[in-house]
């Protein structure tokens, strides 16, 4: 089996490792085809491509675009993209501006919770200053002893409905898919099992995504349980989607899966990478 992992993050968004370090870990774990897909950012792709080439891995340039759908956030992977395409570059720049405004609002709300000034501390943990995220605030709170763990920081302060949660309007589904297609890539819904939609909302999500030109969903994901692998294989078959496989790696001991360690994509599915082998 060719070991393929099409979802991972570096310190150019909310991951812990530099792009070259993520590449090295992927190769060490036996990955043959690898995608770096940082949140709303393309800045790590050159280093990632150079490192993958030196290590003998096929590199797939990617990005994970934040989208608002039915009042909640959905992540759409753009895979095998032209990272220099102006539509994609401009669109992601706009999304990052929304991220910056959200980070400032989170800092204000944490201050109101009596936790002092947290923005500079979170910023120091973000290698890309345009992408200070809730994860960086959570790490900072944990390091300062204000939270028992990163998860506790989300549960107490940063999760949806918690006192420091700040909503943001991301790109629309049409915008995100349009940018990805304009850049020659494939649009794939990341880890659908994470979204808390009703069956009717899920149907609207998948139908609209397909109508806009989206071609696949993540079936085997580090964010899914083994039971969900089968569930989303059935979803892919029902809607005619290609299937994807990705660990959603953010760093050692972060998340459920390491790079390249997930089970194979079910054989009855058409893999999103079928034309890249």
BAFI-3210 file (N, C-alpha, C; in Angstrom, 3 decimals, decimal comma, padded with zeros to 6 digits):
// residues 277
n [1|2|3|4|5|6|7|8|9|10|11|12|13|14|15|16|17|18|19|20|21|22|23|24|25|26|27|28|29|30|31|32|33|34|35|36|37|38|39|40|41|42|43|44|45|46|47|48|49|50|51|52|53|54|55|56|57|58|59|60|61|62|63|64|65|66|67|68|69|70|71|72|73|74|75|76|77|78|79|80|81|82|83|84|85|86|87|88|89|90|91|92|93|94|95|96|97|98|99|100|101|102|103|104|105|106|107|108|109|110|111|112|113|114|115|116|117|118|119|120|121|122|123|124|125|126|127|128|129|130|131|132|133|134|135|136|137|138|139|140|141|142|143|144|145|146|147|148|149|150|151|152|153|154|155|156|157|158|159|160|161|162|163|164|165|166|167|168|169|170|171|172|173|174|175|176|177|178|179|180|181|182|183|184|185|186|187|188|189|190|191|192|193|194|195|196|197|198|199|200|201|202|203|204|205|206|207|208|209|210|211|212|213|214|215|216|217|218|219|220|221|222|223|224|225|226|227|228|229|230|231|232|233|234|235|236|237|238|239|240|241|242|243|244|245|246|247|248|249|250|251|252|253|254|255|256|257|258|259|260|261|262|263|264|265|266|267|268|269|270|271|272|273|274|275|276|277]
n.u [000,830|000,538|001,555|-000,281|-000,798|-002,778|-003,286|-002,071|-000,363|001,745|004,025|003,377|000,735|-001,325|000,216|002,938|005,499|008,132|007,733|009,700|010,360|007,948|007,804|010,033|009,198|006,973|008,195|009,814|007,858|007,052|005,572|004,592|003,344|002,579|000,819|001,061|-001,112|-001,844|-003,801|-005,537|-003,249|-000,319|002,330|004,169|004,653|006,742|009,112|008,249|007,902|010,520|011,811|010,411|011,146|013,909|013,774|012,616|009,850|006,600|005,164|002,237|000,891|-001,048|-003,917|-005,959|-009,033|-010,988|-014,439|-017,711|-020,716|-024,126|-024,086|-021,943|-018,493|-016,781|-014,203|-012,416|-010,411|-007,954|-006,396|-003,421|-002,897|-002,202|-000,171|000,431|-001,635|-003,550|-006,265|-006,645|-004,591|-005,354|-007,886|-007,307|-005,779|-007,717|-009,215|-007,328|-007,152|-009,599|-009,090|-007,154|-008,624|-010,369|-008,598|-007,787|-010,230|-010,661|-008,542|-009,373|-011,667|-010,625|-009,190|-011,312|-012,185|-010,501|-007,911|-005,791|-003,463|-003,298|-002,677|-000,067|001,377|000,169|000,750|003,526|003,779|003,001|004,283|003,593|002,485|000,084|-001,715|-002,714|-004,300|-007,096|-005,910|-003,301|-003,760|-004,790|-002,564|-000,874|-002,307|-002,228|000,563|001,036|-000,140|-002,807|-004,674|-005,405|-004,773|-004,441|-006,897|-008,536|-008,393|-009,870|-012,334|-012,984|-012,662|-012,367|-013,832|-016,803|-019,491|-018,283|-016,790|-014,698|-014,952|-014,984|-016,934|-016,579|-016,900|-016,149|-014,855|-017,321|-018,864|-018,999|-017,053|-014,652|-014,454|-014,409|-011,942|-010,142|-010,637|-010,036|-007,335|-006,538|-006,866|-008,182|-011,188|-011,978|-013,953|-012,940|-012,561|-015,528|-016,924|-016,596|-018,393|-021,296|-024,015|-027,478|-029,155|-030,494|-029,109|-026,551|-027,069|-027,679|-025,180|-023,464|-024,723|-024,674|-021,914|-021,065|-022,451|-021,133|-018,713|-017,057|-015,220|-014,660|-014,529|-013,004|-012,498|-011,047|-009,684|-007,643|-009,217|-011,473|-013,349|-012,847|-015,387|-016,540|-015,076|-016,286|-018,873|-018,553|-017,508|-019,783|-021,272|-019,702|-020,012|-022,772|-023,151|-021,482|-018,803|-015,218|-012,812|-010,752|-007,673|-006,187|-004,107|-004,489|-002,449|-000,893|001,233|003,674|002,164|-000,169|-003,551|-005,283|-003,893|-000,773|001,378|000,826|-000,111|-002,660|-005,439|-005,906|-007,620|-010,989|-011,435|-013,513|-013,948|-013,297|-010,157|-009,070|-006,612|-006,189|-005,379|-002,845|-000,907]
n.v [-001,194|002,206|004,758|007,387|010,685|013,342|015,614|017,858|019,954|022,803|024,982|027,280|027,716|026,457|024,350|022,549|022,072|023,026|023,369|021,754|019,956|018,632|017,348|015,625|013,975|012,781|011,280|009,593|008,070|006,543|007,686|008,145|009,915|013,199|015,915|019,270|021,289|023,947|026,121|028,436|029,509|029,819|029,943|028,028|026,265|026,279|025,616|023,122|021,685|021,640|020,169|017,726|016,863|016,424|014,273|012,313|012,103|012,333|015,446|017,219|020,252|022,067|023,526|024,554|025,800|028,084|028,111|029,505|027,948|027,468|028,903|027,864|026,720|025,258|023,254|023,331|021,508|022,400|020,777|019,928|022,405|025,459|027,481|030,074|031,322|034,181|034,633|032,800|033,590|036,260|035,785|034,182|035,991|037,814|036,180|035,765|038,327|038,450|036,547|037,887|040,009|038,508|037,322|039,524|040,148|037,841|038,130|040,451|039,460|037,483|039,098|040,375|038,222|038,213|037,373|038,853|040,409|038,627|038,535|039,123|036,984|034,771|035,482|035,206|032,479|031,882|031,294|032,487|035,629|036,489|034,544|034,007|031,896|030,247|027,989|028,836|030,702|028,890|027,234|029,123|029,840|027,378|027,052|029,150|028,296|028,794|027,109|023,640|022,003|022,069|021,333|021,830|024,609|025,243|024,117|025,635|028,372|028,998|027,485|027,051|028,972|029,464|031,882|033,393|032,909|033,903|034,621|034,354|035,410|033,473|032,663|032,219|029,122|028,997|030,900|029,769|027,211|028,149|029,601|027,490|025,820|027,628|027,776|025,403|023,164|020,408|020,324|019,403|018,272|018,599|016,315|015,556|014,383|015,933|017,997|019,523|019,094|018,848|016,022|017,094|019,493|018,472|017,185|019,416|020,680|018,801|018,583|021,241|021,686|019,787|020,751|023,142|022,323|020,876|017,903|015,815|014,074|013,842|010,682|008,673|009,854|011,596|012,868|011,365|008,597|004,994|003,882|005,988|006,020|004,105|005,141|007,578|006,636|005,485|007,823|009,136|007,369|007,616|010,306|010,469|011,212|011,475|009,819|010,780|010,688|011,515|012,568|014,861|016,025|017,833|017,966|016,225|014,079|015,497|015,379|012,520|010,889|010,035|011,123|009,336|006,959|005,973|003,725|002,161|003,741|002,768|000,192|000,306|002,917|005,759|007,124|010,428|011,053|009,691|010,475|011,383|009,581]
n.w [000,000|-000,845|001,220|002,188|003,228|003,588|005,112|007,246|009,656|010,240|012,068|010,806|010,938|013,256|014,134|015,788|014,815|012,513|008,921|007,565|009,571|009,937|007,485|007,715|009,815|008,676|006,616|008,126|009,290|007,194|005,116|001,767|-000,002|000,641|002,143|003,130|004,912|006,000|008,133|006,363|005,236|003,200|003,555|004,418|002,365|000,419|001,831|002,754|000,344|-000,670|001,338|001,251|-001,309|-001,000|000,726|-000,740|-001,026|-002,494|-002,916|-002,090|-002,514|-000,192|001,544|004,291|004,387|006,174|006,650|006,805|007,477|007,725|010,134|011,541|011,789|009,111|007,703|004,722|002,664|000,329|-002,175|-003,941|-005,102|-006,952|-005,439|-005,943|-007,172|-007,905|-007,064|-004,981|-003,225|-002,575|-001,442|000,836|002,268|003,061|004,780|006,792|007,853|009,146|011,096|012,609|013,744|015,284|017,122|018,631|019,848|021,379|023,196|024,524|025,783|027,458|029,165|030,427|031,858|033,947|033,504|032,704|030,364|027,482|024,830|023,771|024,792|023,529|020,911|020,891|020,733|018,222|015,143|012,796|012,651|011,619|012,152|014,768|016,907|018,601|019,647|020,214|022,269|024,126|024,611|025,761|028,113|029,419|029,777|031,493|033,780|034,096|033,171|033,372|031,267|027,652|026,570|028,744|028,815|026,545|027,291|029,528|028,848|026,002|024,184|022,117|023,259|025,667|027,982|026,727|024,084|020,721|018,066|014,491|011,113|008,486|005,206|002,598|001,548|-001,239|-001,975|-000,921|-002,216|-004,822|-004,908|-004,557|-006,783|-008,839|-008,471|-009,484|-007,896|-005,867|-004,037|-000,771|001,879|005,142|007,856|008,402|010,501|012,748|012,819|014,137|013,000|012,053|010,501|008,233|007,818|007,293|004,865|003,279|003,375|002,048|-000,454|-001,432|-001,465|-003,369|-005,635|-006,047|-006,982|-005,332|-004,600|-002,836|000,396|003,626|004,766|006,197|008,913|011,279|013,099|013,283|014,626|014,525|013,919|012,565|010,204|008,584|008,523|007,097|004,766|003,680|003,323|001,389|-000,784|-001,188|-002,001|-004,129|-003,792|-003,891|-001,791|000,983|002,907|005,916|008,594|010,130|011,537|014,131|015,805|017,851|020,194|020,026|019,283|017,790|016,008|014,520|011,835|008,860|010,035|009,984|009,165|005,917|003,141|002,544|000,115|-001,724|-002,330|-004,447|-004,557|-003,684|-004,632|-006,986|-009,573|-009,140|-008,710]
ca.u [000,000|001,201|001,152|-000,648|-001,345|-003,078|-003,782|-001,151|-000,164|003,055|003,968|002,893|-000,617|-001,424|001,030|004,076|006,776|008,389|007,384|010,732|010,270|006,772|008,206|010,930|008,411|006,165|009,046|010,217|006,708|006,777|004,658|005,092|002,741|002,273|000,361|000,972|-002,377|-002,012|-005,044|-005,631|-001,890|000,476|003,712|005,063|004,668|008,035|010,001|007,735|008,184|011,966|012,153|009,854|011,966|015,164|013,487|012,074|008,399|005,774|004,545|000,992|000,655|-002,425|-004,340|-007,241|-009,732|-012,078|-015,686|-018,923|-021,873|-025,211|-023,730|-020,831|-017,265|-016,405|-012,887|-012,340|-009,041|-007,598|-005,264|-002,726|-003,189|-001,171|-000,153|000,672|-002,780|-003,949|-007,563|-006,424|-003,751|-006,164|-008,946|-006,764|-005,363|-008,923|-009,547|-006,367|-007,539|-010,670|-008,446|-006,484|-009,657|-010,877|-007,598|-007,875|-011,448|-010,417|-007,690|-010,213|-012,582|-009,830|-008,909|-012,537|-012,289|-009,532|-006,680|-004,747|-003,182|-002,853|-002,413|001,367|001,812|-000,274|001,498|004,879|003,712|002,585|005,366|002,991|001,698|-001,252|-002,545|-002,878|-005,552|-007,506|-004,926|-002,165|-004,217|-004,911|-001,207|-000,366|-002,981|-001,696|001,939|001,015|-000,806|-004,195|-005,508|-004,725|-004,352|-004,967|-008,321|-009,215|-008,512|-011,026|-013,558|-013,283|-012,655|-012,244|-014,775|-018,043|-020,352|-017,490|-016,742|-013,735|-015,180|-015,317|-017,332|-016,035|-017,454|-015,088|-015,268|-018,482|-018,505|-018,757|-015,764|-013,544|-014,348|-014,011|-010,508|-009,410|-010,771|-009,286|-005,921|-006,286|-006,862|-009,384|-011,783|-012,337|-014,415|-012,112|-013,145|-016,947|-017,435|-016,454|-019,387|-022,522|-025,153|-028,592|-029,127|-030,913|-028,014|-025,492|-027,474|-027,497|-023,736|-022,889|-025,318|-024,147|-020,494|-020,947|-022,929|-020,121|-017,520|-016,296|-015,149|-014,356|-014,569|-012,100|-013,148|-010,113|-009,142|-007,213|-010,290|-012,596|-013,236|-012,968|-016,772|-016,815|-014,503|-017,323|-019,996|-018,299|-017,390|-021,145|-021,641|-018,995|-020,670|-024,123|-023,113|-020,566|-017,558|-013,972|-012,426|-009,396|-007,069|-005,237|-003,987|-004,735|-001,328|-000,506|002,470|003,777|001,231|-001,351|-004,528|-005,416|-003,102|000,489|001,466|000,990|-000,395|-004,073|-005,764|-006,068|-008,943|-011,745|-011,139|-014,642|-013,992|-012,333|-009,305|-008,908|-005,282|-006,078|-004,674|-001,551|000,035]
ca.v [000,000|003,502|005,458|008,742|011,517|014,599|016,635|018,090|021,369|023,216|026,178|028,411|027,978|026,084|023,188|022,775|021,852|023,724|022,525|020,748|018,939|017,813|016,489|014,581|013,025|012,013|010,282|008,616|007,197|005,753|008,341|008,261|011,122|014,004|017,283|020,238|022,001|024,863|026,886|029,746|030,014|029,144|030,350|026,904|025,291|026,213|024,806|021,756|021,051|021,387|019,087|016,483|016,446|015,862|013,026|011,342|012,006|013,136|016,512|017,789|021,525|022,155|024,569|024,266|027,080|028,206|028,456|029,566|027,285|027,299|029,518|027,175|026,665|024,044|023,380|022,763|021,323|022,574|019,877|020,031|023,763|026,407|028,385|031,451|031,845|035,431|034,533|032,088|034,429|037,376|035,272|033,765|037,198|038,346|035,306|036,021|039,582|038,089|035,859|038,885|040,693|037,562|037,149|040,699|040,034|036,807|038,724|041,351|038,675|036,844|040,143|040,554|037,059|038,375|036,648|039,783|040,586|037,342|038,572|039,033|035,628|033,898|035,869|034,650|031,060|031,764|031,671|033,363|036,587|036,659|033,384|033,720|031,138|029,807|027,011|029,560|031,199|027,745|026,850|030,153|029,693|026,173|027,303|030,097|027,685|029,260|025,982|022,368|021,437|022,826|021,035|022,536|026,011|025,317|023,809|026,686|029,737|029,286|026,722|027,720|029,171|029,804|033,343|034,066|032,512|035,018|034,113|035,067|034,971|033,094|032,681|031,397|027,879|029,304|031,572|028,843|026,239|028,894|029,866|026,231|025,389|028,572|027,437|024,086|022,121|019,664|020,757|018,242|018,629|017,977|015,664|015,880|013,876|016,918|019,066|019,210|019,465|017,911|015,316|017,991|020,419|017,721|016,987|020,701|020,879|017,947|018,910|022,523|021,500|019,092|021,631|024,174|021,726|020,068|016,541|014,728|014,262|013,013|009,506|008,195|011,101|011,553|013,424|010,428|007,302|003,909|003,744|007,056|005,683|003,407|006,059|008,559|005,891|005,401|009,166|009,376|006,575|008,153|011,582|010,392|011,896|010,752|009,736|011,211|010,136|012,461|012,456|016,139|016,095|019,158|017,870|015,036|013,980|016,323|014,701|011,063|010,100|010,545|011,102|008,073|005,787|005,615|002,611|002,485|004,141|001,598|-000,072|000,588|004,343|006,346|008,033|011,766|011,117|008,684|011,022|011,916|008,479]
ca.w [000,000|-000,809|002,435|001,779|004,294|002,906|006,033|008,358|009,976|010,743|012,898|010,031|011,454|014,668|014,443|016,676|014,136|011,256|007,767|007,301|010,623|009,644|006,367|008,215|010,615|007,732|005,937|009,148|009,519|006,003|004,190|000,396|-000,581|001,823|001,943|004,211|004,683|007,118|008,162|005,712|005,021|002,181|003,784|004,685|001,272|-000,269|002,673|002,773|-000,952|-000,756|002,270|000,727|-002,452|-000,481|001,428|-001,677|-000,914|-003,388|-002,141|-002,585|-001,817|000,290|002,473|004,916|004,371|007,152|005,964|007,616|006,851|008,705|011,398|012,196|010,998|008,385|007,083|003,382|002,176|-001,072|-002,395|-005,232|-005,547|-007,367|-004,295|-006,377|-007,918|-007,226|-006,389|-003,717|-002,362|-002,067|-000,579|002,126|002,993|003,693|005,911|007,872|008,515|010,081|012,209|013,448|014,521|016,281|018,170|019,506|020,635|022,388|024,226|025,321|026,619|028,513|030,139|031,210|032,757|035,018|033,183|032,290|028,932|026,942|023,390|023,481|025,100|022,437|019,714|020,983|020,396|016,824|014,243|011,799|013,442|011,031|012,433|016,189|016,981|019,935|020,127|020,797|023,570|025,030|025,019|026,666|029,403|030,059|030,198|032,607|034,915|034,187|032,744|033,652|029,987|026,517|026,466|029,822|028,405|025,637|028,032|030,512|028,327|024,574|023,372|021,762|024,408|026,840|028,112|025,841|022,688|019,832|016,748|013,333|009,844|007,573|003,806|002,264|000,872|-002,648|-002,112|-000,662|-003,303|-006,015|-004,855|-004,729|-008,174|-009,670|-008,308|-010,067|-006,880|-005,521|-002,777|000,045|003,223|006,173|009,042|008,577|011,763|013,823|012,739|014,872|012,181|011,956|009,208|007,163|007,560|006,617|003,480|002,605|003,248|001,000|-001,750|-001,899|-001,748|-004,649|-006,702|-006,265|-007,585|-004,383|-005,145|-001,914|001,842|004,406|005,338|007,217|009,457|012,666|013,916|013,267|015,284|013,549|013,470|011,605|008,899|007,824|008,335|006,035|003,507|003,136|002,858|000,129|-001,820|-001,422|-002,717|-005,261|-003,479|-003,702|-000,387|001,317|004,120|006,486|010,045|010,799|012,474|014,608|016,550|018,691|021,327|019,794|018,449|017,907|015,057|013,994|010,379|008,155|010,869|009,901|008,266|004,493|002,675|002,068|-001,297|-002,608|-002,621|-005,378|-003,778|-004,232|-005,228|-008,052|-010,738|-008,734|-008,543]
c.u [000,869|000,657|000,959|-001,278|-001,519|-003,648|-002,812|-000,882|001,235|002,898|003,649|001,408|-000,628|-000,693|002,237|005,414|006,895|008,040|008,415|010,689|009,048|007,094|009,070|010,157|007,535|007,004|009,494|009,105|006,265|005,821|005,325|004,573|002,166|001,811|000,500|-000,241|-002,654|-003,301|-004,859|-004,267|-001,140|001,974|004,667|005,307|006,013|009,003|009,554|008,071|009,664|012,368|011,640|010,683|013,271|014,947|012,888|010,585|007,737|005,039|003,315|000,758|-000,815|-002,662|-005,669|-007,963|-010,892|-013,308|-016,811|-020,070|-022,907|-024,804|-022,596|-019,637|-017,055|-015,033|-012,877|-010,877|-008,967|-006,328|-004,743|-003,020|-001,958|-001,166|000,112|-000,542|-003,351|-005,290|-007,414|-005,634|-004,564|-007,243|-008,433|-006,280|-006,558|-009,330|-008,599|-006,654|-008,670|-010,099|-007,801|-007,497|-010,206|-009,895|-007,628|-009,122|-011,304|-009,585|-008,496|-011,104|-011,831|-009,461|-010,124|-012,771|-011,293|-008,205|-005,575|-004,599|-002,573|-002,407|-000,928|001,902|001,411|000,500|002,897|004,923|003,355|003,730|004,878|002,088|000,311|-002,220|-002,532|-004,261|-005,916|-006,502|-003,723|-002,543|-004,302|-003,543|-000,639|-000,994|-002,462|-000,283|002,012|000,317|-002,232|-005,188|-004,718|-004,147|-004,874|-006,464|-009,105|-009,382|-009,681|-012,327|-013,963|-013,466|-012,933|-013,211|-016,046|-018,977|-019,625|-017,216|-015,764|-013,901|-015,595|-015,696|-016,701|-016,733|-016,293|-015,538|-016,576|-017,996|-018,188|-017,432|-014,616|-013,365|-013,905|-012,524|-009,705|-009,458|-010,000|-007,794|-005,600|-006,331|-008,173|-009,869|-012,349|-012,804|-013,579|-012,981|-014,624|-017,536|-017,330|-017,597|-020,707|-023,733|-026,257|-028,466|-029,522|-029,803|-026,838|-025,836|-027,295|-026,014|-023,170|-023,443|-024,771|-022,678|-020,298|-021,363|-021,907|-018,851|-016,634|-016,329|-014,980|-014,589|-013,483|-012,898|-012,301|-009,343|-008,696|-008,236|-011,510|-012,301|-013,288|-014,394|-017,111|-016,155|-015,584|-018,507|-019,745|-017,887|-018,760|-021,613|-020,985|-019,652|-022,025|-024,096|-022,180|-019,263|-016,368|-013,622|-011,001|-008,980|-006,058|-005,271|-004,460|-003,680|-001,017|000,810|002,492|002,861|000,046|-002,302|-004,451|-004,411|-001,813|000,457|001,619|000,585|-001,841|-004,290|-005,914|-007,489|-009,695|-011,633|-012,282|-014,745|-012,971|-011,465|-009,138|-007,577|-005,118|-005,293|-003,279|-000,504|000,923]
c.v [001,250|004,274|006,940|009,477|012,928|015,675|016,765|019,580|021,613|024,448|027,437|028,661|027,544|024,792|023,556|022,751|022,714|022,802|021,426|019,627|018,047|016,852|015,332|013,541|012,164|010,927|009,195|007,613|006,451|006,375|008,489|009,510|011,931|015,397|018,069|021,111|022,917|025,661|028,234|030,347|029,152|029,278|029,198|025,995|025,188|025,348|023,353|021,024|020,714|020,221|017,742|015,964|015,809|014,486|011,958|011,104|012,816|014,175|017,053|019,105|021,673|023,344|024,120|025,594|027,053|028,784|028,551|028,935|027,014|027,792|028,855|027,105|025,280|024,294|022,638|022,697|021,646|021,790|019,985|021,377|024,441|027,500|029,834|032,058|033,067|035,360|033,874|032,952|035,567|036,891|034,886|034,955|037,818|037,505|035,565|037,341|039,332|037,382|036,858|039,600|039,777|037,391|038,318|040,625|038,965|037,368|039,654|040,563|037,943|037,862|040,378|039,392|037,138|037,700|037,556|039,861|039,301|037,415|038,382|037,631|034,644|034,186|035,263|033,171|030,818|032,213|032,571|034,352|036,851|035,572|033,012|033,100|030,837|028,820|027,708|030,157|030,052|027,290|027,847|030,026|028,472|026,418|028,247|029,541|028,153|028,188|024,702|021,734|022,344|022,587|021,751|024,014|026,204|025,115|024,951|028,063|029,870|028,534|027,510|027,778|029,519|031,318|034,061|033,640|033,736|034,446|034,944|034,550|034,731|033,298|031,919|030,119|028,148|029,977|030,577|027,850|026,940|029,187|028,604|025,771|026,318|028,271|026,028|022,939|021,375|020,131|019,543|018,740|017,862|017,437|015,994|015,390|014,851|017,923|018,631|019,740|018,428|017,154|016,211|018,980|019,723|017,508|018,280|020,993|020,090|018,292|020,226|022,400|020,830|019,991|022,712|023,639|020,989|018,609|015,456|015,091|013,395|011,886|008,968|009,415|010,886|012,132|012,511|009,211|006,208|003,709|004,806|006,818|005,047|004,330|006,996|007,904|005,761|006,755|009,462|008,618|007,176|009,409|011,560|011,137|010,936|010,782|010,186|010,650|011,141|012,444|013,698|016,350|017,558|019,138|016,604|015,151|014,914|015,554|013,190|010,291|010,813|010,451|009,679|006,831|005,311|004,381|003,096|002,968|002,892|001,430|000,289|002,066|004,726|007,326|009,381|011,904|010,227|009,185|011,519|010,829|008,394]
c.w [000,000|000,386|002,111|002,952|003,740|003,826|007,203|008,483|010,523|011,627|012,100|010,265|012,917|015,002|015,286|015,955|012,887|010,089|007,475|008,336|010,418|008,507|006,855|009,018|009,710|007,074|006,904|009,410|008,265|005,014|002,820|-000,314|000,570|001,417|003,235|003,913|005,861|006,994|007,488|005,387|004,020|002,458|004,036|003,499|000,559|000,529|002,687|001,487|-001,084|000,139|001,759|-000,435|-001,990|000,137|000,517|-001,555|-002,010|-002,547|-002,862|-001,842|-001,434|001,184|003,073|005,125|005,360|006,463|006,994|006,842|007,928|010,089|012,144|011,244|010,403|007,773|005,749|002,967|000,698|-001,326|-003,825|-005,891|-006,143|-006,310|-004,688|-007,065|-007,190|-006,520|-005,024|-002,743|-001,759|-001,099|000,789|002,939|003,713|004,899|007,081|008,582|009,509|011,305|013,169|014,335|015,608|017,430|019,143|020,391|021,719|023,533|025,128|026,274|027,734|029,589|031,035|032,173|033,912|034,763|032,666|030,784|028,375|025,487|023,080|023,759|024,025|021,173|019,721|020,621|018,932|015,920|013,120|012,536|012,881|011,467|013,912|016,378|018,430|020,522|020,775|022,159|024,576|025,523|026,019|028,055|030,153|030,587|031,395|033,853|035,121|033,744|032,964|032,396|028,883|026,384|027,551|029,486|027,452|026,413|028,956|029,872|026,830|023,675|023,099|022,968|025,690|026,858|027,180|024,377|021,871|018,476|015,641|012,091|008,888|006,125|003,647|001,581|-000,606|-002,874|-001,977|-001,794|-004,576|-006,046|-005,142|-006,181|-009,104|-009,624|-008,786|-009,095|-006,773|-004,151|-002,049|001,412|004,252|007,307|009,273|009,896|012,924|013,869|013,379|014,108|012,327|010,643|008,036|006,813|006,878|005,150|002,689|002,384|002,073|-000,383|-002,294|-002,282|-003,110|-005,806|-007,036|-006,915|-006,613|-004,792|-004,104|-000,460|002,475|005,041|006,480|007,709|010,891|013,620|013,979|014,130|014,209|013,052|012,420|010,255|008,024|007,540|007,160|004,722|002,856|002,606|001,513|-001,017|-002,177|-002,280|-003,924|-005,042|-003,554|-002,214|-000,176|002,662|004,653|007,992|010,785|011,887|012,822|015,392|017,373|019,909|021,209|018,879|018,586|017,079|014,684|012,474|009,857|008,906|010,774|009,022|006,822|004,213|002,222|000,553|-002,231|-002,980|-003,687|-004,606|-004,470|-004,964|-006,463|-009,263|-010,403|-008,548|-009,786]
res [x|x|x|x|x|x|x|x|x|x|x|x|x|x|x|x|x|x|x|x|x|x|x|x|x|x|x|x|x|x|x|x|x|x|x|x|x|x|x|x|x|x|x|x|x|x|x|x|x|x|x|x|x|x|x|x|x|x|x|x|x|x|x|x|x|x|x|x|x|x|x|x|x|x|x|x|x|x|x|x|x|x|x|x|x|x|x|x|x|x|x|x|x|x|x|x|x|x|x|x|x|x|x|x|x|x|x|x|x|x|x|x|x|x|x|x|x|x|x|x|x|x|x|x|x|x|x|x|x|x|x|x|x|x|x|x|x|x|x|x|x|x|x|x|x|x|x|x|x|x|x|x|x|x|x|x|x|x|x|x|x|x|x|x|x|x|x|x|x|x|x|x|x|x|x|x|x|x|x|x|x|x|x|x|x|x|x|x|x|x|x|x|x|x|x|x|x|x|x|x|x|x|x|x|x|x|x|x|x|x|x|x|x|x|x|x|x|x|x|x|x|x|x|x|x|x|x|x|x|x|x|x|x|x|x|x|x|x|x|x|x|x|x|x|x|x|x|x|x|x|x|x|x|x|x|x|x|x|x|x|x|x|x|x|x|x|x|x|x|x|x|x|x|x|x|x|x]
***
